[in-house]
Amino acid sequence: MPPEFTRLQGQEHAQRYLLSLLEQEALPPALMFVGPSGVGKATAAYEWAQMLLCTGDRPPCGRCTSCRQMKSLSHPDFHLLMPPGERERVRPERGLRPFPPGMGSLQIGIDEVRRIREELQRPPVQGTRRVVVILDADQLTPEAQNALLKSLEEPPQGTLFLLVTSQEHRVLPTLHSRSRKLVFHYLDYASFVRALHPEPSQPTLLYGLTRGSPGLARVLVERGVLHHRQAFLAFIHGKWEDLVRVLNDHLQGWSAFDLRLVVLIWGTLLRDLLLIKLEANPHHLLVHQDLEERLRETASRVDVQRLFRGLYALRMVDVALERNLSPLEALSLFLAQVDPPHFKSTFLEIHQPGAPFDVWAWFAHNP
Ligand SMILES: [Zn+2]
């Protein structure tokens, strides 16, 4: 029986390519898995490593010593390099590492690479092959990337490097030129739903929101950020009460990543409202089809400028988060942009005493 991927969904091109490589004696020294977050790159790296190291009949057989060691990540010829803060989040049973990255230290320093390079000086322990998976390769510091480059230039016997990244532009050109690139894509709808097994309650909505990233969809459900859509629509046509309640209840617990999820949802709501405003027949284009009636009602009450202002202000939230402003600070900018008069009277209700950011001082300097 030929080997096959059991956990990785979709990505047919990548699957075919990786399976064809399995049959070859001479593997490339390094592959770089690139593509959007949450579409299966880490899962593919893990499953393929399992196949490469499996000694059973139909890799990955799941029964041989090697496969069992892979399940507990204790295989002596499997090396995993990742940001130290991420290590405790590794879940082989869920495809190695759940998206998104955690909140710990995200950089992979040169010491981590040195440690691996030292281990690679010994020959493989169990067979002739050895696999080094590097998750979030874009998080390698420049020094760490240069140290790794040495290994890629003179790859130790039987060693295969798998670099995984969703931000390939942050990987040095020298590492790119030493690795063969394999592109992963957003999933088609059927593969997306299969990957999310058991099927979530609103698969179409999740597909529209994530464009086909099951990892991101899972996070949207887990973080419960989909519950606040109605409150946001009310806010868009000038009613703040519900949104203030949501922010009072949740803002303290939101990380910058959570706020990015919220921005994703709000952005697509604004986009849907604009589509309705433009009076095309947008039903099949709407991401939030389940709220169509409510969207139409909201759209009839707001002007286009307010919607554009909202979209622009959401972009500012992104910029603010990139500059390490807190979620409260970033959100304040948004609310103030969209609805300045209400903001002044309402902000004090959501502003937590003792928070480090003085929004009024900020406005004094950025009118
Ligand atoms: Zn096996």
Residues whose N, C-alpha, C, O or C-beta is under 5 A from the ligand:
A	BS01	ZN	C54 T55 G56 P60 C61 G62 R63 C64 C67
